[in-house]
Amino acid sequence: MRSRYGVPLGIAAVGAAGLVYSAGFEARSFRLRRVTVPVLPPGMRPLRVLQISDIHMVGGQRKKQRWLRSLAGLRPDFVINTGDNLSDPEGVPEVLDALGPLMEFPGAYVFGSNDYYGPKFRNPARYLYEKAQGRHGLNGNAPAVGVIHNPWENLRDGFDAAGWQNLTNTRGMLKIEGVSVELTGLDDPHIKRDRYAEVAGGPSGAADFSMGVVHAPYLRVLDAFTADDYPLILAGHTHGGQLCLPFYGAFVTNCDLDTDRVKGLSRHTAEGRTSYLHVSAGCGTNRYTPVRFACPPEVTLLTLVGRE
């Protein structure tokens, strides 16, 4: 019996242990990433930006809600929310409650596909198949049919009432202790809602600093922001790969960005210009795949400092 079943049972035990760890521990092991980015004009005072992304709130996630509320203790200069706040049509009140203390600070937001539409179960192997086929989201796949429509308008109204700026294919301006920050945002490229032509032209020159904001870091968007000379771009969407292999990294990004830049700070070059890109690994998961492995949930506190 041992020779016939020992190895399969051992593999099953290891797999079960990995599932318990990735769902029961790592998916709720929230982290704060700290990054310093040299993008400000020389002589300008540093700015501390808290980027929150991919909360994917499901009702009853009390630990996540408490952790998000605690982040107000970081006292950022401003907050950027890069979308996918929901994974439950009933989750809007809990998102607004969890982010309530942070909405006391200046902020801005863009939405992701999961803010607009409820999640559906997908075989994780499809992400590998779609990557091999060069298909991602509605950028190559057929439009979704029979999807749940989330009450994103209520989420928008809550953010707007708190004074956060809606960057849906538009520009915004934050005033922070005498410093002006121009924000140029796009709706989610993953579902082809981005309209770069409506915000093209680069920084207006009316602010001390300008940056781009988008949910999904598709190359066409990164190219456009970089060619227009934005020094910094913030994005989310990738979950950092979500299921990663230690010492190897992510298998997929769920967009056309390469896996080497699936999370954290990197650089992007287009038309002879270079921008810094920060991709948040996010702090949640789709409700149907509530697991993370070698990729803990996170938010990022970026300290922007003067260029060298």
Disulfide bonds with the S-S distance in Angstrom:
none
